[in-house]
Amino acid sequence: MDDLIDQAGRIVAAHGVDALEGLVLALLAERSPQATGTLARRMALEHALVRRSASRLEEAGWIACEPSSGRSPGMRLTLLESP
């Protein structure tokens, strides 16, 4: 986990994203695509916080967001540009 936090810190410093956005990008750099629910559980955060960060990252062109299957509010996140 320390390596992941270090990687997220480097992403934040290099690209000016916030800490949670940096962590989402670091996790997606490990494996993409991933569901927002999976990321939220891995980081022990509320799903809404991950979705909010995902929306900002999508607007900035870092990731693509697609609805997850079924009636879930979750999104499937795909890294478009390596941080």
PyMOL Python script that loads the backbone (N, CA, C, O; Angstrom):
from pymol import cmd

cmd.read_pdbstr("""\
ATOM      1  N   MET A   1       0.824  -1.197   0.000  1.00  0.00           N
ATOM      2  CA  MET A   1       0.000   0.000   0.000  1.00  0.00           C
ATOM      3  C   MET A   1       0.865   1.256   0.000  1.00  0.00           C
ATOM      4  O   MET A   1       0.477   2.272  -0.577  1.00  0.00           O
ATOM      5  N   ASP A   2       2.036   1.197   0.643  1.00  0.00           N
ATOM      6  CA  ASP A   2       2.923   2.360   0.659  1.00  0.00           C
ATOM      7  C   ASP A   2       3.367   2.739  -0.747  1.00  0.00           C
ATOM      8  O   ASP A   2       3.465   3.923  -1.071  1.00  0.00           O
ATOM      9  N   ASP A   3       3.639   1.731  -1.589  1.00  0.00           N
ATOM     10  CA  ASP A   3       4.026   2.012  -2.971  1.00  0.00           C
ATOM     11  C   ASP A   3       2.907   2.727  -3.711  1.00  0.00           C
ATOM     12  O   ASP A   3       3.154   3.647  -4.491  1.00  0.00           O
ATOM     13  N   LEU A   4       1.683   2.301  -3.463  1.00  0.00           N
ATOM     14  CA  LEU A   4       0.528   2.917  -4.097  1.00  0.00           C
ATOM     15  C   LEU A   4       0.375   4.369  -3.660  1.00  0.00           C
ATOM     16  O   LEU A   4       0.090   5.240  -4.483  1.00  0.00           O
ATOM     17  N   ILE A   5       0.561   4.630  -2.384  1.00  0.00           N
ATOM     18  CA  ILE A   5       0.469   5.998  -1.866  1.00  0.00           C
ATOM     19  C   ILE A   5       1.593   6.856  -2.438  1.00  0.00           C
ATOM     20  O   ILE A   5       1.374   8.019  -2.775  1.00  0.00           O
ATOM     21  N   ASP A   6       2.788   6.293  -2.548  1.00  0.00           N
ATOM     22  CA  ASP A   6       3.899   7.026  -3.164  1.00  0.00           C
ATOM     23  C   ASP A   6       3.591   7.360  -4.616  1.00  0.00           C
ATOM     24  O   ASP A   6       3.843   8.476  -5.070  1.00  0.00           O
ATOM     25  N   GLN A   7       3.041   6.383  -5.349  1.00  0.00           N
ATOM     26  CA  GLN A   7       2.697   6.618  -6.748  1.00  0.00           C
ATOM     27  C   GLN A   7       1.623   7.698  -6.859  1.00  0.00           C
ATOM     28  O   GLN A   7       1.709   8.571  -7.722  1.00  0.00           O
ATOM     29  N   ALA A   8       0.624   7.644  -6.001  1.00  0.00           N
ATOM     30  CA  ALA A   8      -0.427   8.659  -6.011  1.00  0.00           C
ATOM     31  C   ALA A   8       0.156  10.040  -5.724  1.00  0.00           C
ATOM     32  O   ALA A   8      -0.244  11.022  -6.350  1.00  0.00           O
ATOM     33  N   GLY A   9       1.092  10.125  -4.790  1.00  0.00           N
ATOM     34  CA  GLY A   9       1.752  11.399  -4.489  1.00  0.00           C
ATOM     35  C   GLY A   9       2.504  11.954  -5.683  1.00  0.00           C
ATOM     36  O   GLY A   9       2.484  13.160  -5.932  1.00  0.00           O
ATOM     37  N   ARG A  10       3.165  11.081  -6.419  1.00  0.00           N
ATOM     38  CA  ARG A  10       3.877  11.527  -7.630  1.00  0.00           C
ATOM     39  C   ARG A  10       2.895  12.037  -8.687  1.00  0.00           C
ATOM     40  O   ARG A  10       3.166  13.026  -9.367  1.00  0.00           O
ATOM     41  N   ILE A  11       1.771  11.366  -8.818  1.00  0.00           N
ATOM     42  CA  ILE A  11       0.752  11.791  -9.785  1.00  0.00           C
ATOM     43  C   ILE A  11       0.196  13.155  -9.396  1.00  0.00           C
ATOM     44  O   ILE A  11       0.032  14.026 -10.251  1.00  0.00           O
ATOM     45  N   VAL A  12      -0.094  13.344  -8.118  1.00  0.00           N
ATOM     46  CA  VAL A  12      -0.603  14.634  -7.628  1.00  0.00           C
ATOM     47  C   VAL A  12       0.396  15.745  -7.933  1.00  0.00           C
ATOM     48  O   VAL A  12       0.019  16.801  -8.441  1.00  0.00           O
ATOM     49  N   ALA A  13       1.668  15.509  -7.623  1.00  0.00           N
ATOM     50  CA  ALA A  13       2.702  16.527  -7.841  1.00  0.00           C
ATOM     51  C   ALA A  13       2.896  16.831  -9.321  1.00  0.00           C
ATOM     52  O   ALA A  13       3.090  17.987  -9.699  1.00  0.00           O
ATOM     53  N   ALA A  14       2.845  15.817 -10.147  1.00  0.00           N
ATOM     54  CA  ALA A  14       3.124  16.001 -11.575  1.00  0.00           C
ATOM     55  C   ALA A  14       1.952  16.593 -12.349  1.00  0.00           C
ATOM     56  O   ALA A  14       2.158  17.307 -13.331  1.00  0.00           O
ATOM     57  N   HIS A  15       0.722  16.305 -11.917  1.00  0.00           N
ATOM     58  CA  HIS A  15      -0.427  16.655 -12.749  1.00  0.00           C
ATOM     59  C   HIS A  15      -1.431  17.588 -12.087  1.00  0.00           C
ATOM     60  O   HIS A  15      -2.396  18.000 -12.731  1.00  0.00           O
ATOM     61  N   GLY A  16      -1.230  17.929 -10.822  1.00  0.00           N
ATOM     62  CA  GLY A  16      -2.105  18.890 -10.164  1.00  0.00           C
ATOM     63  C   GLY A  16      -3.501  18.382  -9.850  1.00  0.00           C
ATOM     64  O   GLY A  16      -4.413  19.180  -9.635  1.00  0.00           O
ATOM     65  N   VAL A  17      -3.682  17.072  -9.819  1.00  0.00           N
ATOM     66  CA  VAL A  17      -4.972  16.527  -9.407  1.00  0.00           C
ATOM     67  C   VAL A  17      -5.005  16.469  -7.883  1.00  0.00           C
ATOM     68  O   VAL A  17      -3.965  16.586  -7.236  1.00  0.00           O
ATOM     69  N   ASP A  18      -6.197  16.290  -7.305  1.00  0.00           N
ATOM     70  CA  ASP A  18      -6.238  16.197  -5.845  1.00  0.00           C
ATOM     71  C   ASP A  18      -5.817  14.798  -5.394  1.00  0.00           C
ATOM     72  O   ASP A  18      -5.603  13.909  -6.218  1.00  0.00           O
ATOM     73  N   ALA A  19      -5.701  14.616  -4.094  1.00  0.00           N
ATOM     74  CA  ALA A  19      -5.152  13.369  -3.548  1.00  0.00           C
ATOM     75  C   ALA A  19      -5.998  12.149  -3.912  1.00  0.00           C
ATOM     76  O   ALA A  19      -5.452  11.108  -4.279  1.00  0.00           O
ATOM     77  N   LEU A  20      -7.311  12.263  -3.817  1.00  0.00           N
ATOM     78  CA  LEU A  20      -8.162  11.124  -4.150  1.00  0.00           C
ATOM     79  C   LEU A  20      -8.096  10.810  -5.643  1.00  0.00           C
ATOM     80  O   LEU A  20      -8.064   9.642  -6.032  1.00  0.00           O
ATOM     81  N   GLU A  21      -8.075  11.840  -6.472  1.00  0.00           N
ATOM     82  CA  GLU A  21      -7.939  11.616  -7.911  1.00  0.00           C
ATOM     83  C   GLU A  21      -6.616  10.926  -8.224  1.00  0.00           C
ATOM     84  O   GLU A  21      -6.561  10.037  -9.073  1.00  0.00           O
ATOM     85  N   GLY A  22      -5.553  11.335  -7.541  1.00  0.00           N
ATOM     86  CA  GLY A  22      -4.256  10.692  -7.728  1.00  0.00           C
ATOM     87  C   GLY A  22      -4.291   9.229  -7.340  1.00  0.00           C
ATOM     88  O   GLY A  22      -3.686   8.391  -8.009  1.00  0.00           O
ATOM     89  N   LEU A  23      -4.994   8.915  -6.264  1.00  0.00           N
ATOM     90  CA  LEU A  23      -5.105   7.526  -5.819  1.00  0.00           C
ATOM     91  C   LEU A  23      -5.931   6.700  -6.804  1.00  0.00           C
ATOM     92  O   LEU A  23      -5.580   5.557  -7.097  1.00  0.00           O
ATOM     93  N   VAL A  24      -7.016   7.264  -7.312  1.00  0.00           N
ATOM     94  CA  VAL A  24      -7.823   6.561  -8.316  1.00  0.00           C
ATOM     95  C   VAL A  24      -6.976   6.277  -9.555  1.00  0.00           C
ATOM     96  O   VAL A  24      -7.010   5.167 -10.087  1.00  0.00           O
ATOM     97  N   LEU A  25      -6.221   7.265 -10.014  1.00  0.00           N
ATOM     98  CA  LEU A  25      -5.359   7.054 -11.184  1.00  0.00           C
ATOM     99  C   LEU A  25      -4.301   5.992 -10.914  1.00  0.00           C
ATOM    100  O   LEU A  25      -4.015   5.168 -11.783  1.00  0.00           O
ATOM    101  N   ALA A  26      -3.718   6.003  -9.719  1.00  0.00           N
ATOM    102  CA  ALA A  26      -2.706   4.999  -9.373  1.00  0.00           C
ATOM    103  C   ALA A  26      -3.312   3.597  -9.372  1.00  0.00           C
ATOM    104  O   ALA A  26      -2.689   2.653  -9.858  1.00  0.00           O
ATOM    105  N   LEU A  27      -4.514   3.456  -8.835  1.00  0.00           N
ATOM    106  CA  LEU A  27      -5.181   2.151  -8.824  1.00  0.00           C
ATOM    107  C   LEU A  27      -5.533   1.695 -10.232  1.00  0.00           C
ATOM    108  O   LEU A  27      -5.403   0.514 -10.553  1.00  0.00           O
ATOM    109  N   LEU A  28      -5.976   2.619 -11.070  1.00  0.00           N
ATOM    110  CA  LEU A  28      -6.299   2.256 -12.446  1.00  0.00           C
ATOM    111  C   LEU A  28      -5.044   1.945 -13.254  1.00  0.00           C
ATOM    112  O   LEU A  28      -5.094   1.159 -14.200  1.00  0.00           O
ATOM    113  N   ALA A  29      -3.927   2.554 -12.890  1.00  0.00           N
ATOM    114  CA  ALA A  29      -2.665   2.233 -13.568  1.00  0.00           C
ATOM    115  C   ALA A  29      -2.246   0.794 -13.264  1.00  0.00           C
ATOM    116  O   ALA A  29      -1.589   0.150 -14.081  1.00  0.00           O
ATOM    117  N   GLU A  30      -2.630   0.292 -12.083  1.00  0.00           N
ATOM    118  CA  GLU A  30      -2.354  -1.105 -11.729  1.00  0.00           C
ATOM    119  C   GLU A  30      -3.218  -2.069 -12.534  1.00  0.00           C
ATOM    120  O   GLU A  30      -2.747  -3.099 -13.016  1.00  0.00           O
ATOM    121  N   ARG A  31      -4.499  -1.708 -12.668  1.00  0.00           N
ATOM    122  CA  ARG A  31      -5.442  -2.557 -13.396  1.00  0.00           C
ATOM    123  C   ARG A  31      -6.613  -1.715 -13.875  1.00  0.00           C
ATOM    124  O   ARG A  31      -7.261  -1.020 -13.093  1.00  0.00           O
ATOM    125  N   SER A  32      -6.868  -1.790 -15.153  1.00  0.00           N
ATOM    126  CA  SER A  32      -7.963  -1.036 -15.746  1.00  0.00           C
ATOM    127  C   SER A  32      -8.645  -1.946 -16.760  1.00  0.00           C
ATOM    128  O   SER A  32      -7.952  -2.656 -17.489  1.00  0.00           O
ATOM    129  N   PRO A  33      -9.952  -1.955 -16.836  1.00  0.00           N
ATOM    130  CA  PRO A  33     -10.910  -1.143 -16.095  1.00  0.00           C
ATOM    131  C   PRO A  33     -11.201  -1.724 -14.715  1.00  0.00           C
ATOM    132  O   PRO A  33     -10.898  -2.879 -14.418  1.00  0.00           O
ATOM    133  N   GLN A  34     -11.803  -0.869 -13.884  1.00  0.00           N
ATOM    134  CA  GLN A  34     -12.258  -1.283 -12.559  1.00  0.00           C
ATOM    135  C   GLN A  34     -13.577  -0.581 -12.256  1.00  0.00           C
ATOM    136  O   GLN A  34     -13.856   0.501 -12.772  1.00  0.00           O
ATOM    137  N   ALA A  35     -14.369  -1.208 -11.423  1.00  0.00           N
ATOM    138  CA  ALA A  35     -15.649  -0.635 -11.005  1.00  0.00           C
ATOM    139  C   ALA A  35     -15.433   0.347  -9.863  1.00  0.00           C
ATOM    140  O   ALA A  35     -14.544   0.165  -9.031  1.00  0.00           O
ATOM    141  N   THR A  36     -16.255   1.390  -9.833  1.00  0.00           N
ATOM    142  CA  THR A  36     -16.144   2.371  -8.756  1.00  0.00           C
ATOM    143  C   THR A  36     -16.383   1.729  -7.394  1.00  0.00           C
ATOM    144  O   THR A  36     -15.754   2.120  -6.411  1.00  0.00           O
ATOM    145  N   GLY A  37     -17.274   0.760  -7.322  1.00  0.00           N
ATOM    146  CA  GLY A  37     -17.526   0.077  -6.056  1.00  0.00           C
ATOM    147  C   GLY A  37     -16.304  -0.676  -5.556  1.00  0.00           C
ATOM    148  O   GLY A  37     -16.012  -0.676  -4.360  1.00  0.00           O
ATOM    149  N   THR A  38     -15.594  -1.315  -6.469  1.00  0.00           N
ATOM    150  CA  THR A  38     -14.367  -2.031  -6.113  1.00  0.00           C
ATOM    151  C   THR A  38     -13.322  -1.063  -5.585  1.00  0.00           C
ATOM    152  O   THR A  38     -12.673  -1.332  -4.575  1.00  0.00           O
ATOM    153  N   LEU A  39     -13.161   0.063  -6.267  1.00  0.00           N
ATOM    154  CA  LEU A  39     -12.191   1.068  -5.829  1.00  0.00           C
ATOM    155  C   LEU A  39     -12.581   1.630  -4.465  1.00  0.00           C
ATOM    156  O   LEU A  39     -11.726   1.808  -3.598  1.00  0.00           O
ATOM    157  N   ALA A  40     -13.867   1.910  -4.274  1.00  0.00           N
ATOM    158  CA  ALA A  40     -14.330   2.457  -2.992  1.00  0.00           C
ATOM    159  C   ALA A  40     -14.036   1.482  -1.848  1.00  0.00           C
ATOM    160  O   ALA A  40     -13.567   1.890  -0.786  1.00  0.00           O
ATOM    161  N   ARG A  41     -14.309   0.207  -2.067  1.00  0.00           N
ATOM    162  CA  ARG A  41     -14.024  -0.785  -1.015  1.00  0.00           C
ATOM    163  C   ARG A  41     -12.529  -0.888  -0.750  1.00  0.00           C
ATOM    164  O   ARG A  41     -12.111  -0.979   0.404  1.00  0.00           O
ATOM    165  N   ARG A  42     -11.728  -0.874  -1.794  1.00  0.00           N
ATOM    166  CA  ARG A  42     -10.276  -0.995  -1.615  1.00  0.00           C
ATOM    167  C   ARG A  42      -9.716   0.176  -0.816  1.00  0.00           C
ATOM    168  O   ARG A  42      -8.789   0.003  -0.025  1.00  0.00           O
ATOM    169  N   MET A  43     -10.278   1.372  -1.022  1.00  0.00           N
ATOM    170  CA  MET A  43      -9.793   2.560  -0.322  1.00  0.00           C
ATOM    171  C   MET A  43     -10.568   2.834   0.963  1.00  0.00           C
ATOM    172  O   MET A  43     -10.258   3.783   1.683  1.00  0.00           O
ATOM    173  N   ALA A  44     -11.576   2.010   1.256  1.00  0.00           N
ATOM    174  CA  ALA A  44     -12.436   2.188   2.432  1.00  0.00           C
ATOM    175  C   ALA A  44     -13.073   3.579   2.447  1.00  0.00           C
ATOM    176  O   ALA A  44     -13.055   4.278   3.460  1.00  0.00           O
ATOM    177  N   LEU A  45     -13.637   3.962   1.293  1.00  0.00           N
ATOM    178  CA  LEU A  45     -14.281   5.267   1.139  1.00  0.00           C
ATOM    179  C   LEU A  45     -15.718   5.091   0.683  1.00  0.00           C
ATOM    180  O   LEU A  45     -16.108   4.028   0.199  1.00  0.00           O
ATOM    181  N   GLU A  46     -16.494   6.143   0.843  1.00  0.00           N
ATOM    182  CA  GLU A  46     -17.855   6.151   0.324  1.00  0.00           C
ATOM    183  C   GLU A  46     -17.815   6.118  -1.200  1.00  0.00           C
ATOM    184  O   GLU A  46     -16.978   6.759  -1.835  1.00  0.00           O
ATOM    185  N   HIS A  47     -18.735   5.358  -1.761  1.00  0.00           N
ATOM    186  CA  HIS A  47     -18.823   5.231  -3.215  1.00  0.00           C
ATOM    187  C   HIS A  47     -18.995   6.591  -3.890  1.00  0.00           C
ATOM    188  O   HIS A  47     -18.424   6.832  -4.954  1.00  0.00           O
ATOM    189  N   ALA A  48     -19.772   7.472  -3.285  1.00  0.00           N
ATOM    190  CA  ALA A  48     -20.027   8.795  -3.872  1.00  0.00           C
ATOM    191  C   ALA A  48     -18.741   9.603  -4.042  1.00  0.00           C
ATOM    192  O   ALA A  48     -18.611  10.349  -5.013  1.00  0.00           O
ATOM    193  N   LEU A  49     -17.798   9.471  -3.126  1.00  0.00           N
ATOM    194  CA  LEU A  49     -16.526  10.196  -3.248  1.00  0.00           C
ATOM    195  C   LEU A  49     -15.736   9.717  -4.455  1.00  0.00           C
ATOM    196  O   LEU A  49     -15.141  10.520  -5.175  1.00  0.00           O
ATOM    197  N   VAL A  50     -15.729   8.417  -4.674  1.00  0.00           N
ATOM    198  CA  VAL A  50     -15.013   7.858  -5.826  1.00  0.00           C
ATOM    199  C   VAL A  50     -15.694   8.292  -7.120  1.00  0.00           C
ATOM    200  O   VAL A  50     -15.020   8.646  -8.087  1.00  0.00           O
ATOM    201  N   ARG A  51     -17.019   8.266  -7.143  1.00  0.00           N
ATOM    202  CA  ARG A  51     -17.751   8.699  -8.352  1.00  0.00           C
ATOM    203  C   ARG A  51     -17.477  10.162  -8.661  1.00  0.00           C
ATOM    204  O   ARG A  51     -17.310  10.528  -9.825  1.00  0.00           O
ATOM    205  N   ARG A  52     -17.430  11.001  -7.637  1.00  0.00           N
ATOM    206  CA  ARG A  52     -17.160  12.426  -7.840  1.00  0.00           C
ATOM    207  C   ARG A  52     -15.768  12.627  -8.438  1.00  0.00           C
ATOM    208  O   ARG A  52     -15.598  13.404  -9.378  1.00  0.00           O
ATOM    209  N   SER A  53     -14.781  11.928  -7.893  1.00  0.00           N
ATOM    210  CA  SER A  53     -13.420  12.019  -8.436  1.00  0.00           C
ATOM    211  C   SER A  53     -13.373  11.490  -9.857  1.00  0.00           C
ATOM    212  O   SER A  53     -12.695  12.056 -10.715  1.00  0.00           O
ATOM    213  N   ALA A  54     -14.092  10.406 -10.106  1.00  0.00           N
ATOM    214  CA  ALA A  54     -14.128   9.832 -11.453  1.00  0.00           C
ATOM    215  C   ALA A  54     -14.719  10.823 -12.451  1.00  0.00           C
ATOM    216  O   ALA A  54     -14.238  10.924 -13.580  1.00  0.00           O
ATOM    217  N   SER A  55     -15.743  11.544 -12.050  1.00  0.00           N
ATOM    218  CA  SER A  55     -16.346  12.547 -12.941  1.00  0.00           C
ATOM    219  C   SER A  55     -15.345  13.628 -13.315  1.00  0.00           C
ATOM    220  O   SER A  55     -15.262  14.032 -14.475  1.00  0.00           O
ATOM    221  N   ARG A  56     -14.583  14.095 -12.328  1.00  0.00           N
ATOM    222  CA  ARG A  56     -13.577  15.130 -12.611  1.00  0.00           C
ATOM    223  C   ARG A  56     -12.469  14.584 -13.510  1.00  0.00           C
ATOM    224  O   ARG A  56     -11.998  15.277 -14.412  1.00  0.00           O
ATOM    225  N   LEU A  57     -12.055  13.344 -13.263  1.00  0.00           N
ATOM    226  CA  LEU A  57     -11.003  12.740 -14.091  1.00  0.00           C
ATOM    227  C   LEU A  57     -11.493  12.509 -15.519  1.00  0.00           C
ATOM    228  O   LEU A  57     -10.722  12.638 -16.470  1.00  0.00           O
ATOM    229  N   GLU A  58     -12.763  12.170 -15.667  1.00  0.00           N
ATOM    230  CA  GLU A  58     -13.323  11.996 -17.008  1.00  0.00           C
ATOM    231  C   GLU A  58     -13.360  13.335 -17.743  1.00  0.00           C
ATOM    232  O   GLU A  58     -12.998  13.409 -18.917  1.00  0.00           O
ATOM    233  N   GLU A  59     -13.794  14.386 -17.061  1.00  0.00           N
ATOM    234  CA  GLU A  59     -13.829  15.720 -17.670  1.00  0.00           C
ATOM    235  C   GLU A  59     -12.444  16.165 -18.113  1.00  0.00           C
ATOM    236  O   GLU A  59     -12.305  16.858 -19.121  1.00  0.00           O
ATOM    237  N   ALA A  60     -11.419  15.768 -17.362  1.00  0.00           N
ATOM    238  CA  ALA A  60     -10.041  16.141 -17.691  1.00  0.00           C
ATOM    239  C   ALA A  60      -9.420  15.226 -18.750  1.00  0.00           C
ATOM    240  O   ALA A  60      -8.299  15.471 -19.196  1.00  0.00           O
ATOM    241  N   GLY A  61     -10.134  14.182 -19.153  1.00  0.00           N
ATOM    242  CA  GLY A  61      -9.637  13.302 -20.207  1.00  0.00           C
ATOM    243  C   GLY A  61      -8.741  12.164 -19.748  1.00  0.00           C
ATOM    244  O   GLY A  61      -8.126  11.491 -20.575  1.00  0.00           O
ATOM    245  N   TRP A  62      -8.660  11.939 -18.441  1.00  0.00           N
ATOM    246  CA  TRP A  62      -7.810  10.867 -17.918  1.00  0.00           C
ATOM    247  C   TRP A  62      -8.449   9.493 -18.052  1.00  0.00           C
ATOM    248  O   TRP A  62      -7.768   8.509 -18.341  1.00  0.00           O
ATOM    249  N   ILE A  63      -9.769   9.429 -17.840  1.00  0.00           N
ATOM    250  CA  ILE A  63     -10.453   8.140 -17.814  1.00  0.00           C
ATOM    251  C   ILE A  63     -11.751   8.210 -18.610  1.00  0.00           C
ATOM    252  O   ILE A  63     -12.250   9.292 -18.921  1.00  0.00           O
ATOM    253  N   ALA A  64     -12.283   7.040 -18.930  1.00  0.00           N
ATOM    254  CA  ALA A  64     -13.624   6.922 -19.499  1.00  0.00           C
ATOM    255  C   ALA A  64     -14.499   6.258 -18.447  1.00  0.00           C
ATOM    256  O   ALA A  64     -14.064   5.336 -17.759  1.00  0.00           O
ATOM    257  N   CYS A  65     -15.731   6.730 -18.327  1.00  0.00           N
ATOM    258  CA  CYS A  65     -16.688   6.162 -17.375  1.00  0.00           C
ATOM    259  C   CYS A  65     -17.858   5.571 -18.154  1.00  0.00           C
ATOM    260  O   CYS A  65     -18.433   6.223 -19.026  1.00  0.00           O
ATOM    261  N   GLU A  66     -18.196   4.339 -17.830  1.00  0.00           N
ATOM    262  CA  GLU A  66     -19.353   3.678 -18.429  1.00  0.00           C
ATOM    263  C   GLU A  66     -20.202   3.118 -17.298  1.00  0.00           C
ATOM    264  O   GLU A  66     -19.667   2.695 -16.274  1.00  0.00           O
ATOM    265  N   PRO A  67     -21.514   3.110 -17.471  1.00  0.00           N
ATOM    266  CA  PRO A  67     -22.360   2.513 -16.434  1.00  0.00           C
ATOM    267  C   PRO A  67     -22.031   1.032 -16.264  1.00  0.00           C
ATOM    268  O   PRO A  67     -21.766   0.328 -17.239  1.00  0.00           O
ATOM    269  N   SER A  68     -22.051   0.573 -15.027  1.00  0.00           N
ATOM    270  CA  SER A  68     -21.910  -0.859 -14.767  1.00  0.00           C
ATOM    271  C   SER A  68     -23.193  -1.549 -15.199  1.00  0.00           C
ATOM    272  O   SER A  68     -24.222  -0.899 -15.387  1.00  0.00           O
ATOM    273  N   SER A  69     -23.134  -2.833 -15.354  1.00  0.00           N
ATOM    274  CA  SER A  69     -24.318  -3.564 -15.784  1.00  0.00           C
ATOM    275  C   SER A  69     -25.369  -3.591 -14.676  1.00  0.00           C
ATOM    276  O   SER A  69     -25.059  -3.424 -13.497  1.00  0.00           O
ATOM    277  N   GLY A  70     -26.586  -3.798 -15.074  1.00  0.00           N
ATOM    278  CA  GLY A  70     -27.669  -3.908 -14.107  1.00  0.00           C
ATOM    279  C   GLY A  70     -28.154  -2.568 -13.605  1.00  0.00           C
ATOM    280  O   GLY A  70     -27.984  -1.537 -14.256  1.00  0.00           O
ATOM    281  N   ARG A  71     -28.759  -2.605 -12.433  1.00  0.00           N
ATOM    282  CA  ARG A  71     -29.354  -1.404 -11.859  1.00  0.00           C
ATOM    283  C   ARG A  71     -28.420  -0.707 -10.890  1.00  0.00           C
ATOM    284  O   ARG A  71     -28.831   0.202 -10.168  1.00  0.00           O
ATOM    285  N   SER A  72     -27.196  -1.120 -10.873  1.00  0.00           N
ATOM    286  CA  SER A  72     -26.212  -0.563  -9.947  1.00  0.00           C
ATOM    287  C   SER A  72     -25.902   0.888 -10.292  1.00  0.00           C
ATOM    288  O   SER A  72     -25.870   1.252 -11.467  1.00  0.00           O
ATOM    289  N   PRO A  73     -25.670   1.728  -9.268  1.00  0.00           N
ATOM    290  CA  PRO A  73     -25.247   3.103  -9.537  1.00  0.00           C
ATOM    291  C   PRO A  73     -23.760   3.180  -9.888  1.00  0.00           C
ATOM    292  O   PRO A  73     -23.242   4.256 -10.187  1.00  0.00           O
ATOM    293  N   GLY A  74     -23.095   2.056  -9.852  1.00  0.00           N
ATOM    294  CA  GLY A  74     -21.657   2.020 -10.087  1.00  0.00           C
ATOM    295  C   GLY A  74     -21.281   2.311 -11.529  1.00  0.00           C
ATOM    296  O   GLY A  74     -22.082   2.172 -12.453  1.00  0.00           O
ATOM    297  N   MET A  75     -20.039   2.718 -11.681  1.00  0.00           N
ATOM    298  CA  MET A  75     -19.481   3.008 -12.997  1.00  0.00           C
ATOM    299  C   MET A  75     -18.258   2.125 -13.211  1.00  0.00           C
ATOM    300  O   MET A  75     -17.603   1.703 -12.258  1.00  0.00           O
ATOM    301  N   ARG A  76     -17.969   1.862 -14.455  1.00  0.00           N
ATOM    302  CA  ARG A  76     -16.775   1.122 -14.844  1.00  0.00           C
ATOM    303  C   ARG A  76     -15.784   2.158 -15.368  1.00  0.00           C
ATOM    304  O   ARG A  76     -16.088   2.887 -16.312  1.00  0.00           O
ATOM    305  N   LEU A  77     -14.611   2.222 -14.763  1.00  0.00           N
ATOM    306  CA  LEU A  77     -13.616   3.239 -15.102  1.00  0.00           C
ATOM    307  C   LEU A  77     -12.483   2.612 -15.897  1.00  0.00           C
ATOM    308  O   LEU A  77     -11.939   1.574 -15.521  1.00  0.00           O
ATOM    309  N   THR A  78     -12.138   3.255 -16.997  1.00  0.00           N
ATOM    310  CA  THR A  78     -11.049   2.793 -17.848  1.00  0.00           C
ATOM    311  C   THR A  78     -10.032   3.915 -17.987  1.00  0.00           C
ATOM    312  O   THR A  78     -10.386   5.041 -18.338  1.00  0.00           O
ATOM    313  N   LEU A  79      -8.789   3.612 -17.717  1.00  0.00           N
ATOM    314  CA  LEU A  79      -7.711   4.591 -17.841  1.00  0.00           C
ATOM    315  C   LEU A  79      -7.437   4.845 -19.317  1.00  0.00           C
ATOM    316  O   LEU A  79      -7.200   3.903 -20.073  1.00  0.00           O
ATOM    317  N   LEU A  80      -7.466   6.106 -19.736  1.00  0.00           N
ATOM    318  CA  LEU A  80      -7.206   6.475 -21.126  1.00  0.00           C
ATOM    319  C   LEU A  80      -5.780   6.935 -21.341  1.00  0.00           C
ATOM    320  O   LEU A  80      -5.190   6.701 -22.396  1.00  0.00           O
ATOM    321  N   GLU A  81      -5.231   7.591 -20.331  1.00  0.00           N
ATOM    322  CA  GLU A  81      -3.886   8.153 -20.430  1.00  0.00           C
ATOM    323  C   GLU A  81      -3.112   7.765 -19.185  1.00  0.00           C
ATOM    324  O   GLU A  81      -3.575   7.991 -18.067  1.00  0.00           O
ATOM    325  N   SER A  82      -1.949   7.189 -19.368  1.00  0.00           N
ATOM    326  CA  SER A  82      -1.144   6.769 -18.226  1.00  0.00           C
ATOM    327  C   SER A  82      -0.565   7.988 -17.518  1.00  0.00           C
ATOM    328  O   SER A  82       0.037   8.853 -18.155  1.00  0.00           O
ATOM    329  N   PRO A  83      -0.747   8.059 -16.186  1.00  0.00           N
ATOM    330  CA  PRO A  83      -0.259   9.234 -15.451  1.00  0.00           C
ATOM    331  C   PRO A  83       1.248   9.282 -15.315  1.00  0.00           C
ATOM    332  O   PRO A  83       1.785  10.217 -14.720  1.00  0.00           O
TER     333      PRO A  83
END
""", "prot")
cmd.dss("prot")
cmd.show_as("cartoon", "prot")
cmd.util.cbc("prot")
cmd.orient("prot")
